[in-house]
Amino acid sequence: SKGLQGRIEEQILGRENVLRENFKVNLLPETSLGGSLRTVTVPLYGFSSNEISGDNLNPERYAVKINFMLHRGSYATILLRELMKPTNIIESGF
């Protein structure tokens, strides 16, 4: 990163004694690609929960059908992970 973000990253890497080169895979140089930053929060559009029913796989639980839209480049799996996050994430293996 460049600018303020780059300076913050350099400070953290320095404090943790981590070199940028540690992120490169010398045996497979084609896997060392440039990265980019993503926004921490993303807008959620058209969220609705249409249907609550018994869960076919877990009869003692319920299932809910939801609909939503995200911007391109945002991952629905990340949103779903947050929605389904258990109370104790350590015990659940998150």
Backbone as CSV, one residue per row, in Angstrom:
resi,resn,N_x,N_y,N_z,CA_x,CA_y,CA_z,C_x,C_y,C_z
1,SER,0.836,-1.188,0.000,0.000,0.000,0.000,0.872,1.239,0.000
2,LYS,0.286,2.324,-0.396,0.981,3.608,-0.424,0.309,4.569,0.556
3,GLY,0.951,5.704,0.769,0.365,6.738,1.605,0.259,6.329,3.062
4,LEU,-0.755,6.871,3.722,-0.963,6.614,5.147,-1.136,5.123,5.426
5,GLN,-1.938,4.441,4.604,-2.154,3.009,4.807,-0.829,2.251,4.742
6,GLY,0.027,2.592,3.788,1.326,1.935,3.655,2.207,2.168,4.870
7,ARG,2.189,3.384,5.397,2.984,3.682,6.594,2.482,2.897,7.802
8,ILE,1.178,2.786,7.931,0.605,2.005,9.039,1.019,0.544,8.911
9,GLU,0.917,-0.006,7.695,1.307,-1.401,7.476,2.781,-1.612,7.805
10,GLU,3.643,-0.686,7.368,5.077,-0.803,7.641,5.352,-0.782,9.142
11,GLN,4.654,0.070,9.881,4.834,0.127,11.336,4.462,-1.201,11.983
12,ILE,3.344,-1.752,11.570,2.883,-3.014,12.157,3.842,-4.138,11.804
13,LEU,4.247,-4.233,10.540,5.185,-5.278,10.134,6.498,-5.143,10.894
14,GLY,6.989,-3.908,11.046,8.227,-3.686,11.783,8.104,-4.094,13.240
15,ARG,7.004,-3.734,13.858,6.765,-4.078,15.260,6.708,-5.595,15.455
16,GLU,6.195,-6.305,14.453,6.063,-7.765,14.534,7.271,-8.495,13.941
17,ASN,8.288,-7.737,13.521,9.490,-8.312,12.893,9.156,-9.179,11.685
18,VAL,8.261,-8.693,10.848,7.853,-9.406,9.635,8.318,-8.597,8.431
19,LEU,8.956,-9.266,7.481,9.399,-8.619,6.249,8.374,-8.855,5.148
20,ARG,8.234,-7.894,4.255,7.318,-8.081,3.121,7.707,-9.308,2.298
21,GLU,8.996,-9.599,2.217,9.471,-10.752,1.453,8.924,-12.068,2.013
22,ASN,8.535,-12.081,3.295,7.979,-13.297,3.899,6.675,-13.724,3.239
23,PHE,6.041,-12.815,2.514,4.767,-13.125,1.873,4.946,-13.687,0.465
24,LYS,6.175,-13.722,-0.020,6.442,-14.233,-1.364,6.804,-15.713,-1.292
25,VAL,6.329,-16.471,-2.263,6.639,-17.898,-2.353,7.666,-18.050,-3.470
26,ASN,8.937,-18.233,-3.094,10.006,-18.286,-4.088,9.905,-19.486,-5.016
27,LEU,9.407,-20.610,-4.521,9.298,-21.805,-5.359,8.215,-21.663,-6.419
28,LEU,7.212,-20.848,-6.148,6.106,-20.632,-7.084,5.892,-19.129,-7.261
29,PRO,6.786,-18.462,-7.991,6.671,-17.002,-8.097,5.353,-16.526,-8.693
30,GLU,4.694,-17.378,-9.473,3.416,-16.966,-10.063,2.316,-16.818,-9.013
31,THR,2.547,-17.335,-7.798,1.550,-17.186,-6.737,1.722,-15.880,-5.962
32,SER,2.798,-15.169,-6.209,3.057,-13.905,-5.519,2.489,-12.758,-6.343
33,LEU,1.237,-12.475,-6.129,0.542,-11.428,-6.874,0.368,-10.191,-6.015
34,GLY,0.192,-9.084,-6.669,-0.122,-7.861,-5.943,-1.517,-7.957,-5.355
35,GLY,-1.705,-7.372,-4.234,-3.016,-7.431,-3.589,-3.729,-6.101,-3.684
36,SER,-4.880,-6.055,-3.115,-5.630,-4.808,-3.045,-6.424,-4.801,-1.749
37,LEU,-6.873,-3.635,-1.383,-7.650,-3.500,-0.156,-9.131,-3.582,-0.473
38,ARG,-9.889,-4.102,0.462,-11.347,-4.135,0.346,-11.928,-3.290,1.476
39,THR,-13.101,-2.774,1.236,-13.751,-1.999,2.289,-14.148,-2.926,3.436
40,VAL,-14.141,-2.390,4.627,-14.491,-3.177,5.803,-15.995,-3.407,5.870
41,THR,-16.748,-2.408,5.509,-18.205,-2.545,5.502,-18.712,-2.369,4.080
42,VAL,-19.766,-3.075,3.763,-20.357,-2.960,2.425,-21.862,-2.770,2.562
43,PRO,-22.452,-2.026,1.641,-23.911,-1.855,1.682,-24.625,-3.174,1.388
44,LEU,-25.710,-3.379,2.058,-26.545,-4.570,1.885,-27.879,-4.082,1.339
45,TYR,-28.301,-4.635,0.212,-29.524,-4.175,-0.452,-30.585,-5.263,-0.463
46,GLY,-31.817,-4.859,-0.303,-32.950,-5.759,-0.477,-32.985,-6.934,0.476
47,PHE,-32.494,-6.759,1.697,-32.481,-7.885,2.642,-33.901,-8.216,3.071
48,SER,-34.234,-9.489,3.006,-35.528,-9.952,3.514,-35.402,-11.402,3.939
49,SER,-36.186,-11.763,4.940,-36.286,-13.173,5.341,-37.712,-13.597,5.026
50,ASN,-37.830,-14.491,4.078,-39.140,-14.840,3.538,-39.805,-16.032,4.201
51,GLU,-39.011,-16.941,4.686,-39.587,-18.228,5.057,-38.790,-18.843,6.204
52,ILE,-39.469,-19.214,7.265,-38.841,-19.947,8.365,-39.507,-21.304,8.417
53,SER,-38.675,-22.345,8.456,-39.217,-23.706,8.448,-38.311,-24.617,9.263
54,GLY,-38.752,-25.833,9.460,-37.905,-26.821,10.105,-36.727,-27.150,9.203
55,ASP,-35.588,-27.421,9.806,-34.375,-27.747,9.051,-34.388,-29.233,8.709
56,ASN,-34.304,-29.558,7.437,-34.323,-30.958,7.002,-33.133,-31.754,7.517
57,LEU,-31.973,-31.112,7.649,-30.767,-31.815,8.086,-30.649,-31.888,9.600
58,ASN,-31.209,-30.924,10.292,-31.144,-30.866,11.758,-32.555,-30.643,12.287
59,PRO,-33.312,-31.713,12.519,-34.726,-31.589,12.894,-34.982,-30.748,14.146
60,GLU,-33.991,-30.639,15.029,-34.180,-29.869,16.259,-33.934,-28.371,16.038
61,ARG,-33.603,-27.993,14.811,-33.299,-26.596,14.494,-34.232,-26.058,13.423
62,TYR,-34.079,-24.788,13.142,-34.888,-24.126,12.120,-34.002,-23.652,10.975
63,ALA,-34.613,-23.456,9.838,-33.941,-22.886,8.669,-34.683,-21.617,8.279
64,VAL,-33.940,-20.654,7.776,-34.562,-19.417,7.312,-34.056,-19.133,5.901
65,LYS,-34.960,-18.729,5.042,-34.600,-18.369,3.673,-34.464,-16.857,3.610
66,ILE,-33.296,-16.395,3.153,-33.055,-14.957,3.078,-32.690,-14.554,1.646
67,ASN,-32.951,-13.313,1.328,-32.566,-12.721,0.046,-31.831,-11.420,0.328
68,PHE,-30.807,-11.146,-0.463,-30.085,-9.885,-0.352,-29.205,-9.713,-1.580
69,MET,-28.736,-8.495,-1.763,-27.799,-8.187,-2.842,-26.625,-7.412,-2.259
70,LEU,-25.439,-7.666,-2.819,-24.219,-6.970,-2.436,-23.583,-6.365,-3.681
71,HIS,-22.704,-5.406,-3.471,-21.928,-4.859,-4.587,-21.011,-5.931,-5.160
72,ARG,-20.654,-5.780,-6.432,-19.687,-6.669,-7.062,-18.386,-6.640,-6.253
73,GLY,-17.782,-7.794,-6.059,-16.544,-7.879,-5.298,-16.758,-8.149,-3.819
74,SER,-17.988,-8.108,-3.363,-18.303,-8.441,-1.969,-18.719,-9.904,-1.925
75,TYR,-18.402,-10.569,-0.850,-18.647,-12.002,-0.758,-19.830,-12.320,0.151
76,ALA,-20.810,-12.998,-0.403,-21.984,-13.401,0.369,-21.597,-14.348,1.493
77,THR,-20.570,-15.174,1.270,-20.166,-16.121,2.313,-19.697,-15.396,3.570
78,ILE,-19.083,-14.238,3.421,-18.632,-13.464,4.583,-19.836,-12.947,5.362
79,LEU,-20.831,-12.437,4.650,-22.056,-11.977,5.312,-22.738,-13.135,6.029
80,LEU,-22.868,-14.271,5.360,-23.536,-15.425,5.970,-22.785,-15.911,7.201
81,ARG,-21.458,-15.886,7.147,-20.666,-16.286,8.316,-20.994,-15.388,9.503
82,GLU,-21.129,-14.090,9.256,-21.455,-13.165,10.336,-22.865,-13.395,10.864
83,LEU,-23.808,-13.676,9.988,-25.187,-13.930,10.422,-25.292,-15.201,11.254
84,MET,-24.500,-16.207,10.924,-24.600,-17.511,11.589,-23.573,-17.696,12.694
85,LYS,-22.797,-16.657,12.995,-21.718,-16.775,13.972,-22.271,-17.211,15.329
86,PRO,-21.695,-18.262,15.905,-22.162,-18.737,17.208,-21.741,-17.791,18.333
87,THR,-22.358,-17.970,19.489,-22.031,-17.147,20.647,-20.581,-17.341,21.059
88,ASN,-20.137,-18.602,21.132,-18.755,-18.892,21.516,-18.002,-19.377,20.281
89,ILE,-17.280,-18.463,19.646,-16.615,-18.814,18.393,-15.445,-19.774,18.599
90,ILE,-14.819,-19.760,19.763,-13.693,-20.657,20.030,-14.180,-22.101,20.115
91,GLU,-15.212,-22.343,20.907,-15.754,-23.703,21.037,-16.285,-24.230,19.711
92,SER,-16.776,-23.347,18.875,-17.358,-23.757,17.599,-16.319,-23.932,16.502
93,GLY,-15.071,-23.592,16.788,-14.003,-23.790,15.814,-13.916,-22.726,14.739
94,PHE,-14.434,-21.548,15.007,-14.361,-20.464,14.021,-12.949,-19.971,13.875
